Amino acid sequence: MDIRLLHREAVELAKLANKSLQGGDNVGYLDFAARALVKEKKAALELISDFDAEPTRSVLFRSAATIAFNIGNFEESLKLAHLALAGNPYDEIKVELKEILENAQMAIDNNLSKVIGLENAYIESLREKAINIKLEPVENRYSKAIVLDYITDFLKNIQNCFSNFSEVNFKKAFSFSDFADYNKTFNLFKKDTKALCVGLKFKSFGVSVAVDTSLMNYKDITSPKFKVFKGSIFTQFKEDVLMAEFNDTGYQKKIKKKYTDEERNLIFGPLVDSLKEKSKYRISIVDKDFKETVKSVPVINSKSMLVMKPPIEKSKQFDDSEILLKRTLELTNPSGHKGEKILSEALEYAEFKVNLKDLTIDGRTAYFINPYEQKVIFNRGTFLIDDEVYKIYVEGQNFQEMENIFTKELISKFESLLNKEAEALSKKEQLSVDDNTILDSFKSTIMKGW
């Protein structure tokens, strides 16, 4: 039997399985993955007694064991991992096989749901599209160990860079006429445009960064044009930012033509601090095993810095019509009398919490059983709420506007879920797990006053 042909067929079926999973079709995923397992297992068994056929032998068994685990066939996964370890797998493959073995045994011992396999498959599908980034300290003060502050600094910069890149390109790609409600669509897009960590390595520090554009709120945006856009945004980010030659004049001309000074400031501003000569760490793009360097990200020179993060006049940073949030530091005596003012500055970003009590709009009131503490974010002249309990994301140019939009969304969502519940009961059906969870949150925290 042709092992190469069997493996190629298994790979094609696995690709179809991942495509189904990314589209939210779990049934399709399980069907294609089960067929891929049959092919990959046959290929592996052809080499079961050929212990000199390493690493091919163990790679095929590892692949089959992984597929078996991902479709919830934990016993088969355990068996295939044992068969692989019975040979002479390379050390790095042996580590992965032992991990599969432990996970499969734990799933069997604890009678875990097959959903665990699907969750693992989801992460694996994201890893296929991830970009792998390695950080190394400039100084060898702690050998190759890297200070945690450097890691959190870099990850925050990457997230802000990707978020700003996505927002800038959304505004370039779409006009108000492209959606029935442009602002709501833009807010949905911003809410779920997150860079995800789908793998970590700790020899120095390595992270696999990916983006999920299918299993989040993106699915509520059904525009065909948006479907094309969302499928390319992370690839575009990798090309325009992460894999870019920042000091190359050709790249700089291209990026200046594509983005305005303000847009480049937004996109590259968060990242350039990680790429300065004075940065405490160096960045490289590596292969999925974090062994081979694909590209060393260059230190940005001063000329390139002016292109990537051009100086913006204050008048352009803050329009007269915008709300400014200011932070003032003052000296006071113990009785609270004001003394000398030390500092007063405009903030571009701040987080604070407010207690929401009774919210009323259009004659309808939502009464909170207890004061509801809500985090509010102020970012570049805009207030926003990203409520994880009720799954509501809203923005406003001032606090009152944002609170009114939140109230309207909250009451509308509560009404909609109550109507869906009544309709489901009349048909002797059940709400989805997500809808039921949110509705339970509403019922336990809010009294309906309309």
C-alpha positions in Angstrom: 0.0 0.0 0.0 1.3 3.5 -0.9 2.1 5.2 2.4 2.7 8.6 0.8 -0.7 8.5 -1.0 -2.5 7.5 2.2 -0.8 10.3 4.1 -1.6 12.9 1.4 -5.2 11.9 1.4 -5.3 12.1 5.2 -3.8 15.6 5.0 -6.4 16.8 2.5 -9.2 15.4 4.7 -7.7 17.0 7.7 -7.7 20.4 5.9 -11.4 19.9 5.1 -12.0 19.0 8.7 -10.3 22.2 10.0 -12.2 24.3 7.4 -15.5 22.9 8.8 -14.4 23.5 12.4 -13.5 27.1 11.6 -16.9 27.6 10.0 -18.6 26.3 13.1 -19.6 23.0 11.5 -18.7 20.5 14.2 -20.6 17.7 12.5 -18.7 18.2 9.3 -15.4 18.4 11.2 -16.0 15.1 13.0 -16.9 13.4 9.6 -13.8 14.6 7.8 -11.5 14.0 10.7 -12.8 10.4 11.2 -12.0 9.7 7.5 -8.6 11.3 7.9 -7.9 9.0 10.9 -8.7 5.9 8.8 -6.1 7.0 6.2 -3.4 8.1 8.6 -3.8 5.0 10.8 -3.4 2.7 7.7 -0.3 4.6 6.7 1.2 4.3 10.2 0.4 0.6 10.5 2.3 -0.1 7.3 5.4 0.8 9.3 4.4 -0.8 12.6 7.4 -3.2 12.6 9.8 -1.0 10.6 11.7 0.6 13.5 14.4 2.0 11.2 11.8 4.2 9.4 12.2 7.0 11.9 11.1 9.7 12.1 8.3 8.9 9.5 7.0 6.0 11.6 6.5 8.0 14.8 5.3 11.1 12.9 2.4 9.1 11.3 1.4 7.5 14.6 1.6 10.9 16.3 -0.6 12.4 13.7 -3.2 9.6 13.9 -3.2 9.7 17.7 -3.8 13.5 17.6 -6.7 13.1 15.2 -8.2 10.3 17.4 -8.0 12.5 20.5 -9.5 15.5 18.7 -12.6 13.5 17.7 -13.0 12.1 21.2 -11.8 8.6 20.6 -9.5 8.6 23.6 -8.9 4.9 23.7 -7.7 4.8 20.1 -5.5 7.8 20.7 -3.9 6.0 23.7 -3.3 2.9 21.7 -1.7 4.8 18.8 0.6 6.8 21.1 1.8 3.6 22.8 2.5 2.1 19.3 4.6 5.1 18.4 6.6 5.0 21.6 7.3 1.3 21.0 9.7 2.4 18.3 12.6 4.8 18.4 11.0 8.3 18.1 13.2 11.4 18.1 13.4 13.1 21.5 11.1 16.1 20.5 8.5 13.7 19.1 8.7 11.5 22.1 7.9 14.5 24.3 4.8 15.2 22.2 3.7 11.5 22.2 4.0 11.3 26.0 1.8 14.4 26.3 -0.8 12.8 24.0 -0.6 9.7 26.1 -1.1 11.6 29.4 -4.0 13.6 28.0 -5.8 10.6 26.6 -5.3 8.6 29.8 -6.6 11.5 31.9 -9.7 11.8 29.6 -10.4 8.1 30.0 -9.8 8.0 33.8 -12.1 11.1 34.3 -14.7 10.1 31.8 -14.3 13.4 30.1 -16.6 14.6 27.3 -15.7 14.4 23.7 -15.9 18.2 23.6 -12.4 18.2 25.1 -11.2 16.8 21.8 -13.0 19.4 19.8 -11.4 22.2 22.0 -8.0 20.7 21.3 -8.8 20.5 17.6 -9.8 24.2 17.6 -6.5 25.2 19.1 -4.6 23.0 16.6 -6.5 24.6 13.7 -5.5 28.1 14.9 -1.8 27.0 15.3 -1.8 26.1 11.6 -2.2 29.8 10.8 -0.3 31.2 13.7 2.9 33.3 13.5 5.6 32.1 15.9 7.5 34.8 17.7 10.6 34.4 19.9 11.8 37.0 22.5 15.4 37.0 23.8 17.0 39.3 26.3 19.6 41.7 25.0 21.7 41.3 28.2 22.7 38.0 29.6 22.2 39.1 33.2 19.8 36.1 33.8 21.4 33.9 31.2 18.6 33.2 28.6 15.8 33.8 31.1 13.6 36.8 30.1 12.1 39.3 32.6 8.3 38.9 32.8 7.8 42.7 32.4 9.4 42.4 28.9 6.9 39.7 27.9 3.8 41.5 29.1 5.1 44.7 27.5 5.6 42.9 24.1 2.2 41.1 24.2 0.4 44.3 25.0 2.1 46.1 22.2 1.2 43.3 19.7 -2.4 43.3 20.7 -2.7 47.1 20.5 -0.9 47.1 17.2 -3.2 44.4 15.7 -6.3 46.1 17.1 -5.4 49.5 15.6 -4.3 47.9 12.3 -7.7 46.1 12.0 -9.7 49.2 12.8 -7.8 51.3 10.3 -8.2 48.8 7.5 -11.9 48.3 8.3 -12.5 52.0 7.8 -10.6 51.8 4.5 -12.5 48.8 3.3 -16.1 49.7 4.2 -18.4 52.7 3.9 -21.6 53.4 5.8 -23.6 52.1 2.8 -22.0 48.6 3.2 -24.0 47.8 6.3 -27.5 48.5 7.6 -26.0 49.7 10.8 -22.3 50.6 10.2 -21.6 51.7 13.8 -23.0 48.5 15.3 -21.0 46.4 12.8 -17.8 48.3 13.5 -18.3 47.7 17.3 -18.9 44.0 16.8 -15.7 43.9 14.7 -13.7 45.8 17.3 -15.0 43.7 20.2 -13.7 40.5 18.9 -10.6 41.6 17.0 -8.2 40.0 19.4 -4.8 38.4 18.9 -4.8 35.0 20.6 -1.9 33.0 22.2 -2.2 29.5 20.9 1.1 28.1 22.0 4.0 28.9 24.3 7.7 27.9 24.6 9.8 28.8 27.6 13.4 28.4 26.4 13.8 32.1 26.5 10.2 33.0 25.5 8.2 32.0 22.5 4.6 32.6 21.6 2.3 31.5 18.8 0.0 34.3 17.8 -3.2 33.7 15.8 -6.6 35.2 15.2 -10.0 33.6 15.2 -12.3 35.1 12.6 -15.1 32.6 12.6 -16.1 31.4 16.1 -16.7 34.8 17.6 -19.1 37.7 16.9 -17.8 37.9 13.4 -20.4 35.3 12.6 -23.1 37.9 13.1 -21.8 40.0 10.3 -23.1 38.2 7.2 -21.9 40.6 4.5 -20.0 38.7 1.7 -17.6 41.6 1.4 -16.8 41.3 5.1 -16.3 37.6 4.8 -13.5 38.2 2.3 -12.1 41.0 4.5 -12.0 39.0 7.7 -10.3 36.1 6.0 -7.4 38.2 4.9 -6.9 40.6 7.8 -4.4 38.5 9.8 -2.4 37.6 6.7 -2.3 41.3 5.8 -1.1 42.1 9.3 1.7 39.6 9.1 2.8 41.0 5.7 2.5 44.7 6.5 3.8 44.6 10.1 5.3 41.4 11.6 7.3 40.3 8.5 8.1 43.8 7.3 11.6 45.1 6.6 11.1 48.4 8.4 14.4 50.0 7.4 14.0 49.2 3.7 13.2 52.4 1.7 11.0 50.4 -0.7 8.8 49.2 2.1 8.7 52.7 3.6 7.5 54.2 0.3 4.8 51.5 0.1 3.6 52.0 3.6 3.5 55.8 3.3 1.4 55.5 0.2 -1.0 53.0 1.9 -1.4 54.8 5.2 -1.6 58.4 6.3 0.6 59.8 9.1 -2.2 59.4 11.6 -2.9 55.8 10.5 0.8 54.8 10.7 1.0 56.4 14.1 -1.9 54.3 15.3 -0.7 51.0 13.7 3.1 51.2 14.4 3.1 53.4 17.5 2.5 50.6 20.0 5.1 48.3 18.4 8.1 50.6 17.8 9.0 50.8 21.4 9.7 47.0 21.2 12.0 47.6 18.2 14.1 50.5 19.3 17.8 50.2 19.9 17.2 50.7 23.6 14.7 47.8 23.8 15.5 45.3 26.5 14.7 42.4 24.2 15.1 41.2 20.6 12.4 39.7 18.4 12.6 37.0 15.8 10.0 35.0 13.7 10.6 31.3 14.0 9.3 28.0 12.8 6.4 26.2 14.5 8.9 24.1 16.6 10.7 27.3 17.8 14.0 26.0 16.5 14.8 27.6 13.2 14.8 31.4 12.8 12.7 32.4 9.8 13.5 36.1 10.2 15.2 38.4 12.7 13.1 41.5 13.2 15.4 44.4 12.8 16.0 47.2 15.2 14.3 50.4 13.8 16.7 53.2 12.9 15.9 56.8 13.6 14.9 57.6 10.0 12.6 54.6 9.9 11.1 55.7 13.2 9.9 59.0 11.6 8.2 57.0 8.9 6.5 54.4 11.2 5.6 56.8 14.0 5.6 60.3 12.5 5.1 63.2 14.9 1.5 64.3 15.1 0.5 67.9 16.0 -1.5 68.3 19.2 -4.3 69.9 17.2 -4.6 66.7 15.1 -4.5 64.5 18.1 -7.4 66.1 19.8 -10.2 67.7 17.9 -12.0 70.7 19.6 -15.3 68.7 19.6 -13.7 65.7 21.4 -14.1 64.9 25.1 -10.8 65.0 27.0 -10.1 63.1 30.1 -7.6 64.8 32.4 -5.6 63.5 35.3 -4.6 66.1 37.9 -2.2 65.5 40.8 -2.5 67.9 43.8 -1.0 68.1 47.2 -3.6 68.2 50.0 -3.3 68.5 53.8 -4.9 65.8 56.1 -8.2 67.8 56.2 -8.5 67.7 52.4 -7.7 71.4 51.7 -6.1 71.7 48.2 -2.6 72.8 48.0 0.0 72.9 45.2 -1.0 71.5 41.8 1.8 69.2 40.6 0.6 67.9 37.3 -2.4 68.1 34.9 -2.4 66.1 31.7 -4.8 64.9 29.1 -5.1 61.1 29.0 -5.4 59.0 25.8 -6.4 55.9 27.8 -7.9 55.2 31.2 -10.0 52.5 33.0 -12.5 53.1 35.8 -15.5 51.5 37.4 -19.0 52.9 37.9 -22.0 51.4 39.8 -25.1 51.2 37.5 -28.5 51.2 39.4 -31.7 52.0 37.6 -31.4 52.5 33.8 -34.2 54.1 31.9 -34.7 54.8 28.2 -37.8 55.4 26.1 -40.0 55.0 29.1 -38.6 51.6 29.9 -36.6 50.9 33.1 -34.2 48.1 34.1 -34.0 47.8 37.9 -30.8 46.2 39.1 -31.5 44.0 42.2 -28.1 45.1 43.5 -25.8 48.0 42.2 -24.1 46.6 39.1 -20.3 47.4 38.9 -19.3 48.1 35.3 -15.8 48.8 34.0 -15.6 51.7 31.6 -12.7 52.3 29.3 -11.7 55.7 27.8 -9.6 55.3 24.7 -8.6 58.1 22.3 -11.6 60.3 23.0 -14.2 57.5 23.2 -15.9 55.8 26.1 -16.7 52.1 25.8 -18.2 49.3 27.8 -17.4 45.6 27.0 -19.8 43.7 29.2 -18.9 40.0 29.5 -22.0 39.1 31.5 -24.6 40.3 29.1 -22.3 40.2 26.0 -22.8 43.8 25.1 -20.2 46.1 23.6 -21.0 49.8 23.1 -19.1 53.1 22.5 -20.0 56.8 22.8 -18.2 60.1 22.4 -19.2 61.1 25.9 -20.2 59.2 29.0 -23.9 59.9 28.9 -24.2 58.9 25.3 -22.3 55.7 25.9 -24.6 54.9 29.0 -27.7 55.6 26.9 -26.5 53.2 24.2 -25.7 50.6 26.7 -29.1 50.9 28.4 -30.9 50.6 25.0 -28.8 47.5 24.1 -29.3 45.9 27.5 -33.1 46.3 27.5 -33.5 45.3 23.9 -31.4 42.2 24.5 -33.4 41.3 27.6 -36.7 41.7 25.7 -35.4 39.7 22.7 -34.3 36.8 24.9 -37.6 36.7 26.8 -39.4 36.6 23.4 -37.1 33.8 22.2 -37.7 31.9 25.4 -41.5 32.2 25.0 -41.3 31.1 21.4 -39.1 28.1 22.3 -41.5 27.0 25.0 -44.4 27.2 22.7 -42.6 24.9 20.3 -41.3 22.7 23.1 -37.7 23.6 22.2 -34.8 24.9 24.2 -32.7 28.1 23.9 -29.1 27.7 22.9 -26.6 27.3 25.7 -25.2 30.8 25.2 -28.7 32.4 25.1 -29.8 30.5 28.2 -26.7 31.6 30.1 -27.2 35.3 29.3 -30.9 35.1 30.1 -30.2 33.5 33.5 -27.8 36.4 34.2 -30.5 38.9 33.3 -33.1 37.2 35.5 -30.8 37.0 38.5 -29.7 40.6 38.4 -32.4 42.7 36.8 -36.1 43.4 37.4 -38.1 44.3 34.3 -39.9 47.6 34.7 -41.9 47.8 31.5 
